Amino acid sequence: MKRLTLNQDSKIKVKDIYGKMHDFKDVPNEFYGCIRKLYDYENTCYNPDFIDTIPHILMDMAELLENPTAENINACKSKINCILSAKEEKR
């Protein structure tokens, strides 16, 4: 997949439909969230919606580990496997 975003000197650049790179500040503010999600996706290979769910998965795991029973640890292991398998599917 061709990248549409690029990080140069800690600044995000965005490629337009003609292949020209633009500074992030030149992109309208309305697209900021979309471009950040695209940048995260291109860097991690995770679906942008899945990236949004990762903090919730981690909070669930933290709650489960407050009471570290074998069942809760297995549930955490399943959640970790879910995160890792989602990335493997994209490669």
Backbone as JSON, one array per atom type, in Angstrom:
{
  "sequence": "MKRLTLNQDSKIKVKDIYGKMHDFKDVPNEFYGCIRKLYDYENTCYNPDFIDTIPHILMDMAELLENPTAENINACKSKINCILSAKEEKR",
  "N": [[0.84, -1.18, 0.0], [0.57, 2.21, -0.81], [1.83, 4.94, 0.99], [-0.04, 7.62, 2.38], [0.5, 9.52, 4.16], [3.29, 11.05, 5.77], [5.99, 11.23, 8.0], [8.13, 13.7, 8.59], [10.87, 15.16, 10.06], [9.51, 15.26, 12.52], [7.06, 16.27, 11.75], [3.92, 15.95, 10.23], [3.32, 15.13, 6.91], [1.17, 15.35, 4.09], [0.01, 13.54, 1.31], [-1.36, 14.58, -1.73], [-3.95, 13.94, -4.24], [-2.53, 14.12, -6.54], [-0.03, 13.37, -5.94], [1.62, 15.19, -4.72], [3.34, 16.45, -1.89], [2.16, 17.93, 1.1], [2.38, 20.3, 3.78], [1.19, 19.58, 7.03], [-0.11, 21.68, 8.26], [-1.28, 23.02, 6.18], [-3.52, 21.66, 5.56], [-7.04, 21.57, 5.81], [-8.65, 22.22, 8.97], [-10.85, 20.61, 9.5], [-10.22, 18.1, 8.62], [-8.34, 17.1, 10.3], [-8.65, 15.04, 12.32], [-9.21, 12.8, 10.71], [-6.87, 12.56, 9.22], [-5.0, 12.08, 11.23], [-5.91, 9.57, 12.11], [-5.5, 8.09, 9.78], [-2.72, 8.31, 9.59], [-1.97, 6.94, 11.95], [-2.97, 4.4, 11.29], [-1.42, 3.77, 9.02], [1.05, 3.56, 10.23], [0.77, 1.5, 12.08], [-0.67, -0.61, 11.0], [-3.13, -1.3, 11.91], [-6.7, -1.22, 11.74], [-8.37, 1.91, 11.63], [-10.68, 2.17, 13.3], [-10.3, 0.04, 15.01], [-8.01, 0.85, 16.35], [-9.09, 2.84, 17.94], [-10.46, 1.28, 19.76], [-8.55, -0.01, 21.27], [-7.6, 1.33, 23.71], [-9.87, 0.89, 25.33], [-9.92, -1.88, 25.5], [-7.56, -2.29, 26.91], [-8.19, -1.02, 29.34], [-10.22, -2.7, 30.23], [-8.68, -4.98, 30.61], [-7.03, -4.11, 32.7], [-8.89, -3.88, 34.77], [-9.63, -6.57, 35.01], [-7.24, -7.64, 35.9], [-7.05, -6.65, 38.43], [-8.16, -8.47, 40.06], [-6.59, -11.13, 40.02], [-7.38, -13.89, 38.96], [-7.26, -17.24, 37.61], [-9.08, -17.44, 35.54], [-9.51, -14.72, 34.86], [-6.94, -13.99, 34.05], [-6.63, -15.62, 31.8], [-8.6, -14.46, 30.22], [-7.45, -11.95, 29.79], [-5.21, -12.74, 28.36], [-6.47, -13.68, 26.06], [-7.48, -11.26, 25.08], [-5.11, -9.9, 24.47], [-4.12, -11.6, 22.49], [-6.09, -11.16, 20.6], [-5.6, -8.47, 19.87], [-3.01, -8.73, 18.81], [-3.43, -10.6, 16.73], [-5.09, -9.17, 15.04], [-3.33, -7.34, 13.97], [-1.56, -9.02, 12.62], [-3.2, -10.0, 10.61], [-3.33, -7.89, 8.85], [-0.88, -7.68, 7.68]],
  "CA": [[0.0, 0.0, 0.0], [1.3, 3.46, -0.81], [1.51, 5.8, 2.14], [-0.61, 8.93, 2.09], [1.07, 10.43, 5.14], [4.72, 10.85, 5.98], [6.49, 12.01, 9.13], [9.47, 14.22, 8.34], [11.26, 16.13, 11.07], [8.43, 15.28, 13.5], [5.89, 16.94, 11.2], [3.2, 15.09, 9.31], [3.07, 15.64, 5.56], [0.05, 14.64, 3.47], [0.12, 13.47, -0.14], [-2.65, 14.81, -2.38], [-4.26, 12.96, -5.28], [-1.55, 14.27, -7.62], [1.25, 12.9, -5.46], [2.38, 16.29, -4.13], [3.32, 16.44, -0.43], [1.77, 19.19, 1.71], [2.52, 20.38, 5.22], [-0.06, 19.28, 7.75], [-0.78, 22.95, 8.59], [-2.0, 23.46, 4.99], [-4.73, 20.85, 5.45], [-8.14, 22.17, 6.6], [-8.82, 21.67, 10.33], [-11.91, 19.6, 9.52], [-9.66, 16.81, 8.27], [-7.27, 16.75, 11.24], [-8.89, 13.73, 12.93], [-9.1, 11.77, 9.67], [-5.46, 12.39, 8.85], [-4.33, 11.43, 12.36], [-6.29, 8.16, 12.07], [-4.81, 7.5, 8.65], [-1.31, 8.23, 9.97], [-1.87, 5.83, 12.9], [-3.2, 3.16, 10.54], [-0.26, 3.48, 8.17], [2.18, 3.22, 11.09], [0.55, 0.31, 12.89], [-1.4, -1.61, 10.23], [-4.43, -1.55, 12.52], [-7.85, -0.49, 11.25], [-8.56, 3.08, 12.49], [-11.69, 1.91, 14.33], [-9.71, -0.87, 15.99], [-7.1, 1.67, 17.15], [-9.91, 3.51, 18.94], [-10.93, 0.33, 20.78], [-7.44, -0.54, 22.07], [-7.62, 1.81, 25.11], [-10.96, 0.23, 26.06], [-9.47, -3.25, 25.77], [-6.55, -2.21, 27.97], [-8.88, -0.7, 30.6], [-10.87, -3.96, 30.64], [-7.63, -5.87, 31.12], [-6.61, -3.59, 34.01], [-9.93, -4.27, 35.73], [-9.53, -8.01, 35.21], [-6.02, -7.96, 36.64], [-7.19, -6.27, 39.84], [-8.5, -9.74, 40.7], [-5.87, -12.03, 39.1], [-7.73, -15.32, 38.98], [-6.85, -17.93, 36.38], [-10.06, -17.08, 34.5], [-9.24, -13.35, 34.43], [-5.66, -13.97, 33.32], [-6.92, -16.2, 30.49], [-9.35, -13.45, 29.47], [-6.46, -10.95, 29.36], [-4.41, -13.37, 27.31], [-7.31, -13.68, 24.85], [-7.53, -9.88, 24.58], [-3.8, -9.62, 23.86], [-4.09, -12.36, 21.24], [-6.99, -10.47, 19.66], [-4.87, -7.3, 19.38], [-1.89, -9.18, 17.95], [-3.91, -11.26, 15.51], [-5.62, -8.13, 14.15], [-2.18, -6.76, 13.26], [-1.03, -10.04, 11.71], [-4.09, -10.12, 9.46], [-3.11, -6.77, 7.95], [0.46, -7.77, 7.04]],
  "C": [[0.88, 1.24, 0.0], [0.87, 4.28, 0.39], [0.95, 7.13, 1.65], [-0.12, 9.98, 3.06], [2.54, 10.08, 5.34], [5.16, 11.74, 7.12], [7.93, 12.42, 8.81], [9.76, 15.29, 9.37], [10.15, 16.35, 12.1], [7.2, 16.06, 13.03], [5.24, 15.99, 10.19], [3.0, 15.82, 7.99], [1.98, 14.77, 4.96], [0.2, 14.71, 1.96], [-1.26, 13.67, -0.75], [-2.84, 13.82, -3.53], [-3.3, 13.03, -6.46], [-0.16, 13.82, -7.2], [2.12, 13.98, -4.82], [2.22, 16.26, -2.61], [3.01, 17.86, 0.07], [2.04, 19.15, 3.21], [1.16, 20.14, 5.86], [-0.83, 20.57, 8.03], [-1.57, 23.49, 7.39], [-3.31, 22.7, 4.79], [-5.82, 21.49, 6.31], [-8.32, 21.45, 7.94], [-9.86, 20.57, 10.39], [-11.37, 18.2, 9.27], [-8.59, 16.33, 9.25], [-7.45, 15.34, 11.81], [-8.73, 12.6, 11.93], [-7.64, 11.5, 9.33], [-4.69, 11.73, 9.98], [-4.65, 9.93, 12.37], [-5.58, 7.44, 10.92], [-3.33, 7.31, 8.97], [-1.09, 7.06, 10.94], [-2.02, 4.49, 12.19], [-1.98, 2.79, 9.72], [0.96, 3.09, 9.0], [2.01, 1.9, 11.81], [-0.07, -0.85, 12.14], [-2.73, -1.99, 10.86], [-5.49, -0.7, 11.83], [-8.07, 0.72, 12.17], [-9.62, 2.89, 13.58], [-11.14, 0.99, 15.41], [-8.75, -0.1, 16.9], [-7.88, 2.37, 18.27], [-10.37, 2.57, 20.05], [-9.8, -0.18, 21.68], [-7.42, 0.02, 23.49], [-8.72, 1.16, 25.94], [-10.58, -1.21, 26.42], [-8.47, -3.24, 26.91], [-7.18, -1.87, 29.32], [-9.6, -1.93, 31.12], [-9.85, -4.91, 31.25], [-7.16, -5.42, 32.51], [-7.61, -3.98, 35.09], [-9.86, -5.76, 36.03], [-8.32, -8.37, 36.08], [-6.04, -7.46, 38.08], [-7.55, -7.48, 40.68], [-7.89, -10.84, 39.84], [-6.18, -13.51, 39.29], [-7.28, -15.94, 37.66], [-7.79, -17.56, 35.23], [-9.79, -15.66, 33.96], [-7.94, -13.23, 33.64], [-5.85, -14.56, 31.93], [-7.69, -15.21, 29.62], [-8.41, -12.36, 28.96], [-5.59, -11.49, 28.23], [-5.18, -13.4, 25.99], [-7.38, -12.28, 24.24], [-6.22, -9.5, 23.9], [-3.69, -10.35, 22.53], [-4.97, -11.72, 20.17], [-6.28, -9.26, 19.04], [-3.77, -7.73, 18.42], [-2.36, -9.83, 16.67], [-4.5, -10.25, 14.53], [-4.48, -7.49, 13.34], [-1.63, -7.75, 12.25], [-1.89, -10.19, 10.46], [-3.84, -9.04, 8.42], [-1.78, -6.85, 7.21], [0.42, -8.58, 5.8]]
}
